[in-house]
Amino acid sequence: MSSTSVVSSAVSLDRTELPVMKVAVLGAGAIGAYVGAALHRAGADVHLIARGPHLAAMRQYGVRVRSPRGDFTAHPRATDDPGEVGPADYVFLGLKANSYAACGPLIEPLLHDTTAVVAAQNGIPWWYFHRHGGPYDGRRLESVDPAGAVSAVLAPERAVGCVVYAATELEQPGVVRHVEGTRFSVGEPGREVSARCLAFSEAMRAGGLKCPVEPDLRGDIWLKLLGNISFNPISALARATMRQMCLHGGTRQVIETMMTETLSVAAALGCEVGVSVERRLAGAERVGDHRTSTLQDLERGKPLELDVLLAAVVELAEITGVPVPTLRTVHALSDLLALRSAA
């Protein structure tokens, strides 16, 4: 957590200490169900929106969390129909970024005039240049918001950014395996410390999670992206875990180069990431034999979430004039993989 983070005061799990906050989790997969279970423990009115066997299991048995911090089960409401939920104070968006443009019919019933959308996505968000300031203020990135399709569904004014540092897997329907990490950093695109961020942070902390409010979340976005932009596509191309990628000399060198190029793009946009490449690699190696979300999606035949990770940074490199030859090469290879896996 950065020294400028704003952290709400510690609270207990006593439900009477918090006003009832209505939260809809749209896309209650591994991360979404984990967050929903934690918020439910804090006393929030939580509604999980999912489908298939996972939904059936959560309805019957609740969300069963298996964690080194202690196992627990929570029983928030679960449905496949957002119309049953109605407008919420917060929508925690657990969908993959590549499905945002098509989520209009799902999210519309959940919105009222002041609903905040907490977008827990990897990579460069569609709102990145919203209230950014400087020469790129308001600019739209085609790779993450093609023809404005995402902004038309998710108004940037509703967005609360969220950078997820927790690693989870859906072990079986209704069962979330929490691997490590409990930090969910949040922040406003306009860099103010808002009441809605502070209230959400307090509820998350009451549920046992870390949720600092960052005055400038873009630093966290680049810090998280430093790992995602390299480990995620390489893991899919090599079918390798975090530890395996770190221990293979050639792959480690490629990842180091990708991280260095990424830091150059961030710096060109005025964002300095206060973590060295070597420290980032050491942290990834400590995670062990964890499969990245991209590798998990590949193994399950799901679309690969690579545009916001790789294509967006290549587009930003073009805008800023930063050379990124290794990122371009890995993007070409992983893009072909994504096309073939979707065929």
C-alpha positions as CSV (number, residue, x, y, z in Angstrom):
1,M,0.0,0.0,0.0
2,S,1.4,3.4,-0.9
3,S,2.1,6.0,1.7
4,T,-0.6,8.2,0.2
5,S,-3.3,5.6,0.5
6,V,-6.4,6.5,2.5
7,V,-7.5,3.7,4.8
8,S,-10.8,3.8,6.7
9,S,-10.6,3.0,10.4
10,A,-10.8,-0.6,11.5
11,V,-14.2,-2.0,12.1
12,S,-15.5,-5.3,13.4
13,L,-17.8,-7.8,11.7
14,D,-20.7,-6.5,13.9
15,R,-23.5,-5.9,11.3
16,T,-25.1,-3.2,13.5
17,E,-22.1,-0.9,13.0
18,L,-22.7,-0.4,9.2
19,P,-25.5,1.0,7.3
20,V,-27.1,-1.6,5.0
21,M,-25.4,-1.2,1.6
22,K,-26.9,-3.0,-1.4
23,V,-24.3,-4.6,-3.6
24,A,-24.9,-6.5,-6.8
25,V,-22.0,-8.7,-8.0
26,L,-22.4,-9.1,-11.7
27,G,-20.2,-12.0,-12.8
28,A,-19.9,-13.8,-9.5
29,G,-17.0,-16.1,-10.5
30,A,-14.0,-16.8,-8.3
31,I,-13.2,-13.1,-7.5
32,G,-16.8,-11.9,-7.5
33,A,-18.1,-14.7,-5.2
34,Y,-15.1,-14.1,-2.9
35,V,-15.8,-10.4,-2.6
36,G,-19.6,-11.0,-2.3
37,A,-19.0,-13.5,0.5
38,A,-16.8,-11.1,2.4
39,L,-19.3,-8.2,2.0
40,H,-22.1,-10.5,3.2
41,R,-20.1,-11.2,6.3
42,A,-19.9,-7.5,6.9
43,G,-23.7,-7.1,6.8
44,A,-24.1,-5.8,3.3
45,D,-27.2,-6.7,1.2
46,V,-25.4,-8.8,-1.4
47,H,-26.8,-10.3,-4.6
48,L,-24.6,-12.6,-6.6
49,I,-25.5,-12.9,-10.3
50,A,-24.2,-16.0,-12.0
51,R,-25.4,-19.0,-14.0
52,G,-25.2,-22.7,-14.5
53,P,-23.9,-25.3,-12.0
54,H,-22.0,-22.5,-10.1
55,L,-25.2,-20.6,-9.4
56,A,-27.1,-23.8,-8.4
57,A,-24.3,-24.7,-5.9
58,M,-24.3,-21.2,-4.4
59,R,-28.1,-21.3,-4.0
60,Q,-28.0,-24.7,-2.3
61,Y,-24.8,-24.5,-0.2
62,G,-23.8,-20.8,-0.2
63,V,-20.3,-19.6,-1.2
64,R,-17.8,-21.9,0.3
65,V,-14.4,-20.2,0.7
66,R,-11.3,-22.3,1.2
67,S,-8.4,-20.1,2.3
68,P,-5.1,-20.3,4.3
69,R,-6.6,-17.5,6.4
70,G,-9.5,-19.8,7.4
71,D,-12.4,-21.5,5.6
72,F,-15.8,-20.0,5.8
73,T,-19.2,-20.2,4.2
74,A,-21.5,-17.2,3.4
75,H,-25.1,-17.3,2.1
76,P,-25.8,-14.2,0.1
77,R,-28.7,-14.2,-2.4
78,A,-27.9,-15.6,-5.8
79,T,-29.7,-15.4,-9.1
80,D,-29.3,-15.4,-12.8
81,D,-31.8,-12.5,-13.3
82,P,-30.6,-9.0,-12.6
83,G,-34.3,-7.9,-12.8
84,E,-34.9,-9.8,-9.6
85,V,-32.2,-7.7,-7.9
86,G,-33.1,-4.2,-9.0
87,P,-31.1,-1.1,-8.5
88,A,-28.1,-1.3,-6.2
89,D,-25.8,1.2,-4.5
90,Y,-22.8,-0.6,-6.0
91,V,-22.3,-3.0,-8.8
92,F,-19.1,-5.0,-8.4
93,L,-18.2,-6.0,-11.9
94,G,-16.6,-9.4,-11.9
95,L,-17.0,-9.9,-15.7
96,K,-14.0,-10.2,-18.0
97,A,-13.3,-6.9,-19.7
98,N,-13.9,-8.4,-23.1
99,S,-17.6,-8.9,-22.2
100,Y,-18.2,-5.3,-21.0
101,A,-19.6,-4.0,-24.3
102,A,-22.3,-6.7,-24.3
103,C,-23.4,-6.5,-20.7
104,G,-25.9,-3.7,-21.1
105,P,-29.0,-5.9,-20.7
106,L,-27.5,-7.4,-17.5
107,I,-26.4,-4.2,-15.8
108,E,-29.2,-1.8,-16.8
109,P,-31.7,-3.2,-14.2
110,L,-29.0,-2.8,-11.4
111,L,-28.6,1.0,-11.9
112,H,-30.1,4.0,-10.4
113,D,-28.9,7.6,-10.7
114,T,-26.0,7.3,-8.3
115,T,-25.1,3.6,-8.7
116,A,-21.3,3.2,-8.6
117,V,-19.7,0.5,-10.8
118,V,-16.7,-1.0,-9.2
119,A,-14.8,-2.5,-12.1
120,A,-12.4,-5.2,-10.9
121,Q,-10.6,-5.7,-14.2
122,N,-7.1,-6.4,-15.1
123,G,-5.2,-4.2,-17.5
124,I,-6.0,-0.7,-18.9
125,P,-9.6,0.2,-18.1
126,W,-11.9,1.9,-20.6
127,W,-12.1,5.0,-18.3
128,Y,-8.3,5.4,-18.1
129,F,-8.2,8.9,-19.7
130,H,-11.5,10.0,-18.1
131,R,-10.7,13.1,-16.0
132,H,-7.0,12.3,-16.6
133,G,-5.9,15.8,-17.3
134,G,-3.1,16.8,-19.6
135,P,-2.9,16.3,-23.4
136,Y,-4.6,12.9,-23.4
137,D,-7.6,13.9,-21.2
138,G,-10.8,12.3,-22.5
139,R,-9.0,10.2,-25.1
140,R,-10.6,6.9,-26.1
141,L,-8.5,3.8,-26.5
142,E,-9.8,1.7,-29.4
143,S,-8.3,-1.5,-28.0
144,V,-10.4,-1.4,-24.8
145,D,-13.4,0.8,-25.9
146,P,-13.9,0.0,-29.6
147,A,-16.1,2.7,-31.2
148,G,-17.1,3.7,-27.7
149,A,-19.1,0.5,-27.2
150,V,-18.0,0.1,-23.6
151,S,-18.6,3.7,-22.6
152,A,-22.1,3.5,-24.1
153,V,-22.9,0.7,-21.6
154,L,-20.7,1.7,-18.6
155,A,-20.6,5.5,-18.3
156,P,-17.2,6.6,-17.1
157,E,-18.8,8.8,-14.5
158,R,-20.1,5.7,-12.7
159,A,-16.7,4.0,-12.6
160,V,-14.8,3.3,-9.5
161,G,-11.5,1.7,-10.4
162,C,-10.5,-1.4,-8.6
163,V,-7.1,-3.2,-8.8
164,V,-7.2,-6.8,-7.4
165,Y,-4.2,-8.3,-5.7
166,A,-6.0,-11.4,-4.6
167,A,-5.5,-14.7,-6.4
168,T,-8.5,-17.1,-6.4
169,E,-9.7,-20.1,-8.3
170,L,-13.1,-21.7,-8.7
171,E,-12.2,-25.1,-7.4
172,Q,-15.7,-26.5,-8.2
173,P,-19.1,-25.0,-8.5
174,G,-19.8,-22.9,-5.4
175,V,-16.3,-23.4,-4.0
176,V,-13.7,-20.6,-4.1
177,R,-10.1,-21.5,-3.4
178,H,-8.3,-18.3,-2.1
179,V,-4.7,-18.7,-3.0
180,E,-3.1,-15.5,-1.6
181,G,-3.6,-11.8,-1.2
182,T,-6.6,-9.8,0.2
183,R,-6.0,-6.3,-1.2
184,F,-8.5,-4.6,-3.5
185,S,-7.3,-1.0,-4.1
186,V,-10.0,1.4,-5.2
187,G,-10.0,5.0,-6.5
188,E,-11.7,7.6,-8.6
189,P,-10.6,8.4,-12.2
190,G,-10.5,12.1,-11.1
191,R,-8.2,11.3,-8.2
192,E,-10.4,12.7,-5.4
193,V,-11.0,10.7,-2.3
194,S,-14.8,10.3,-2.6
195,A,-17.5,9.3,-0.1
196,R,-18.5,6.4,-2.3
197,C,-15.0,5.0,-2.3
198,L,-14.6,5.4,1.5
199,A,-17.9,3.7,2.1
200,F,-17.1,0.8,-0.1
201,S,-13.6,0.5,1.5
202,E,-15.1,0.4,5.0
203,A,-17.5,-2.4,4.0
204,M,-14.7,-4.4,2.4
205,R,-12.5,-4.0,5.5
206,A,-15.4,-5.1,7.7
207,G,-15.6,-8.3,5.7
208,G,-11.9,-9.0,6.3
209,L,-10.3,-7.7,3.1
210,K,-7.8,-4.9,2.6
211,C,-9.3,-2.0,0.5
212,P,-7.1,1.2,0.5
213,V,-8.6,4.2,-1.3
214,E,-5.8,5.4,-3.6
215,P,-5.8,9.1,-4.5
216,D,-4.3,8.1,-7.9
217,L,-5.2,4.5,-8.7
218,R,-3.3,4.6,-12.1
219,G,-0.1,3.8,-10.2
220,D,-1.7,0.6,-8.9
221,I,-3.0,-0.2,-12.4
222,W,0.5,-0.1,-13.9
223,L,2.0,-2.0,-10.9
224,K,-0.6,-4.9,-11.4
225,L,-0.2,-4.7,-15.2
226,L,3.5,-5.2,-14.9
227,G,2.8,-8.8,-14.0
228,N,-0.3,-9.4,-16.0
229,I,1.1,-8.1,-19.3
230,S,3.9,-10.6,-19.2
231,F,2.9,-13.6,-17.1
232,N,-0.6,-14.0,-18.4
233,P,0.1,-14.3,-22.2
234,I,3.3,-16.3,-21.6
235,S,1.5,-18.7,-19.3
236,A,-1.0,-19.4,-22.0
237,L,1.6,-19.8,-24.7
238,A,3.8,-22.1,-22.6
239,R,1.0,-23.7,-20.4
240,A,3.1,-22.8,-17.4
241,T,2.6,-21.7,-13.8
242,M,4.0,-18.6,-12.2
243,R,6.9,-20.5,-10.6
244,Q,7.7,-22.4,-13.8
245,M,8.0,-19.1,-15.8
246,C,10.2,-17.5,-13.2
247,L,12.6,-20.5,-13.0
248,H,13.1,-20.9,-16.7
249,G,16.0,-18.7,-17.8
250,G,14.9,-17.8,-21.3
251,T,11.3,-17.1,-20.3
252,R,12.4,-15.1,-17.3
253,Q,14.5,-12.9,-19.6
254,V,11.5,-12.3,-22.0
255,I,9.3,-11.4,-19.0
256,E,12.0,-8.9,-17.7
257,T,12.1,-7.2,-21.1
258,M,8.3,-7.0,-21.3
259,M,8.2,-5.4,-17.9
260,T,10.9,-2.9,-18.8
261,E,9.1,-1.9,-21.9
262,T,5.9,-1.5,-19.9
263,L,7.5,0.7,-17.4
264,S,8.7,3.0,-20.3
265,V,5.2,3.4,-21.5
266,A,3.9,4.2,-18.0
267,A,6.7,6.8,-17.6
268,A,5.8,8.4,-20.9
269,L,2.3,8.9,-19.5
270,G,3.6,10.5,-16.3
271,C,3.2,7.4,-14.1
272,E,6.2,6.1,-12.1
273,V,5.9,2.6,-10.7
274,G,7.9,2.4,-7.5
275,V,8.8,-1.3,-7.8
276,S,11.8,-2.8,-9.6
277,V,11.4,-5.5,-12.2
278,E,13.5,-7.9,-10.1
279,R,11.3,-7.3,-7.0
280,R,8.2,-7.9,-9.1
281,L,9.6,-11.2,-10.4
282,A,10.5,-12.3,-6.9
283,G,7.0,-11.6,-5.7
284,A,5.6,-13.7,-8.6
285,E,7.9,-16.6,-7.8
286,R,6.7,-16.7,-4.2
287,V,3.1,-17.3,-5.5
288,G,4.3,-20.7,-6.5
289,D,2.5,-23.0,-9.0
290,H,-0.5,-20.7,-9.5
291,R,-2.1,-20.7,-12.9
292,T,-2.9,-17.2,-14.2
293,S,-6.4,-16.3,-15.1
294,T,-5.6,-16.4,-18.8
295,L,-4.2,-19.9,-18.6
296,Q,-7.4,-20.9,-16.6
297,D,-9.5,-19.4,-19.3
298,L,-7.6,-21.2,-22.1
299,E,-8.0,-24.5,-20.3
300,R,-11.7,-24.0,-19.9
301,G,-12.3,-22.9,-23.5
302,K,-13.2,-19.3,-22.5
303,P,-12.2,-16.1,-24.5
304,L,-8.8,-14.8,-23.5
305,E,-8.7,-11.3,-21.9
306,L,-5.7,-10.0,-23.8
307,D,-6.8,-6.7,-25.4
308,V,-6.8,-4.8,-22.1
309,L,-3.4,-6.4,-21.1
310,L,-1.3,-6.3,-24.3
311,A,-3.1,-4.5,-27.1
312,A,-3.9,-1.5,-24.9
313,V,-0.3,-1.0,-24.0
314,V,0.9,-1.4,-27.6
315,E,-1.7,1.3,-28.5
316,L,-0.4,3.5,-25.7
317,A,3.1,3.0,-26.9
318,E,2.0,4.2,-30.4
319,I,0.4,7.3,-28.9
320,T,3.5,8.2,-26.8
321,G,6.1,7.0,-29.3
322,V,7.7,4.5,-27.0
323,P,9.4,1.5,-28.8
324,V,8.0,-1.9,-27.5
325,P,9.3,-4.6,-29.8
326,T,9.0,-7.5,-27.4
327,L,5.5,-6.5,-26.3
328,R,4.5,-6.4,-30.0
329,T,6.0,-9.9,-30.7
330,V,4.2,-11.5,-27.7
331,H,1.0,-9.7,-28.6
332,A,1.1,-11.1,-32.1
333,L,1.7,-14.7,-30.8
334,S,-0.9,-14.5,-28.1
335,D,-3.5,-12.8,-30.4
336,L,-3.2,-15.7,-32.8
337,L,-3.6,-18.1,-29.8
338,A,-6.7,-16.2,-28.8
339,L,-8.2,-16.4,-32.3
340,R,-7.4,-20.2,-32.6
341,S,-8.9,-21.0,-29.2
342,A,-12.1,-19.1,-30.0
343,A,-12.5,-20.9,-33.4
